[in-house]
Every structure is written in structure tokens, then in C-alpha cells.
């Protein structure tokens, strides 16, 4: 207060007051933390983290899981097919015996032996006794007996009307008078037009 009095003594018109604080506080005054501002920020962070987890992690895991499930299903199907095909090689060998896939081009052009047997059974066997027959390429040769020469001539004409026969030739026919003959026939065969 002494200073106030000195200042007032010199001049009466103006009053000067000096600061009353004699020390300075350089320490920063800390304010209290506001949790009301933190809650919305935390909610936003949780939402962003959830969206990232869903899109970036869970959806990718779902895709991988679906792909692995599909792969497992395809592997099961493959295993089932492999089980069914386990005997394929043996079956292919058996099938090759009865099909044309294993034949060369010459063999493929041959008349089916089943067709040759059907021709013999339908045209020759009902009328004559067959002693022997042979098929070489597309030529059927046989020795027959039990028919007359006239019956042999009619048989040759009947054979030549077949789609499988190109020509039928009698090479040797031996008969004594009107008795049954021993006949050697050669028949050239061809495949039917398909």
C-alpha cells in the first residue's frame, strides 16, 4: 500500500495502480478430460473397425471357406468317378476283342464274321451239310455235300442275290449220275453299303 500512497502524493489527478502479482506461473493449467467428446469418437472407431473386419476379413474368409467346400465336393466327385473307372482298362481290353477300334484299316474293311455266319446259316446250312469252311479276308471257301448239282446251282443264284456276296463260284462238283454231289464253293464277300 505504500506504493499507492506515493503515487497519490505526486499527482492528485491520476491514479496509477501497480500490479499486485509479484510471481509468474509458467506451468500450464491442465483442463479436465471431457468424456462426452470421447464417446462419439470411440463409436466411430468401432464402426470403422467392424466394417473393415466384415469386408476385409470375414467376407474373404467366407469366400475361402466356400471355395474349399467346393473343392472338397469336386474331389469327392473325382474320387467317385475314379472308383467307377478303376476297371476301365480291363473293360477296354474286353471291348477291343469285339469292336473295330483295335483293327487296322484293312481289317476294318472286312465283312463282319457274324454277318458271314448269318449268311451261311440262312442260305447254305438249311439245304446242305457243311464239311468245312474258311474265311480269309473277304473270301469264304467251303466244302459242302448232301445236295444235287441242280440244288447247288440254285444255292449259288440265291447267294449272289445277297448284299454281302459279290460272286459265288463252284470250283469242283463231283456227282455220280443223279446222286448227291460233293461241292467246293468260293464266295467273294463285300461290306453292305451303310
Buried (B, 14 or more C-beta within 10 A) or exposed (E): EEEEEEBEEEEEEEEEEEEEEEEEEEEEEEEEEEEEEEEEEEEEEEEEEEEEEEEEEEEEEEEEEEEEEEEEEEEEEEEEEEEEEEEEEEEEEEEEEEEEEEEEEEEEEBBEEEBBEEBBEEBBEEBBEBEEBEBEEBEBBBBBBBBBBEBBEEBBEBBEEBEBBEEBEBEEBEBEEEEBBBBBBEBBBBBEEE
